[in-house]
Amino acid sequence: MNTEITTYIGYSASLFIVLSFILK
């Protein structure tokens, strides 16, 4: 597994959670 891909997924997930929390 590529570390870059894992980091990108983790970053996207964190950003998505933050946006969802703010929009709510």
C-alpha positions as CSV (number, residue, x, y, z in Angstrom):
1,M,0.0,0.0,0.0
2,N,1.2,3.5,-0.8
3,T,1.7,5.7,2.2
4,E,0.7,8.8,0.1
5,I,-2.7,7.2,-0.7
6,T,-3.4,6.3,2.9
7,T,-2.5,9.8,4.1
8,Y,-4.7,11.3,1.4
9,I,-7.7,9.1,2.4
10,G,-7.2,10.0,6.1
11,Y,-6.9,13.7,5.3
12,S,-10.1,13.6,3.1
13,A,-12.0,11.7,5.8
14,S,-11.0,14.2,8.5
15,L,-11.9,17.2,6.3
16,F,-15.3,15.6,5.4
17,I,-16.0,15.1,9.1
18,V,-15.1,18.6,10.0
19,L,-17.2,20.0,7.1
20,S,-20.2,17.9,8.1
21,F,-19.9,19.0,11.8
22,I,-19.8,22.7,10.7
23,L,-22.7,22.3,8.2
24,K,-24.8,20.8,11.0
